[in-house]
Amino acid sequence: MFLIISIILLFVNKHFAYFEIPFFSVPTGCVRIDFVNKSSNKIKLIRIINGRNSQFLKPNIEIGEKCTIVFKCSGEGIYKLNIEFESGRKYDVDERYIESGYYNKELIYDREVVTIY
């Protein structure tokens, strides 16, 4: 019974990316990006712009909070970030390379953003 429940959990997670399980945390044909606010300010908005000029928005990320976004990406691609802090300061992040199935973590500090592939 445990084995059946485990297999179902892995299958569901592969399609919806609820949990951080290696090899099962990114839905097929997608990219998963976790954002962690390690700055001293609340993040008002993160704008993610992928290679097709699609935009995804993540509003109101508290200090120390983590949020996740999953979006479609077939093959290779890029994305850029525009970060706006509650204090009014804005920060543009250079392009990041991605491929279908990638799981990136973006650590957002006051003066830099560190990407962990």
Summary of the structure (lengths in Angstrom):
residues: 117
radius of gyration: 15.3
end to end distance: 34.9
largest distance: 53.0
contacts: 315
relative contact order: 0.22
helix: 13%
strand: 51%
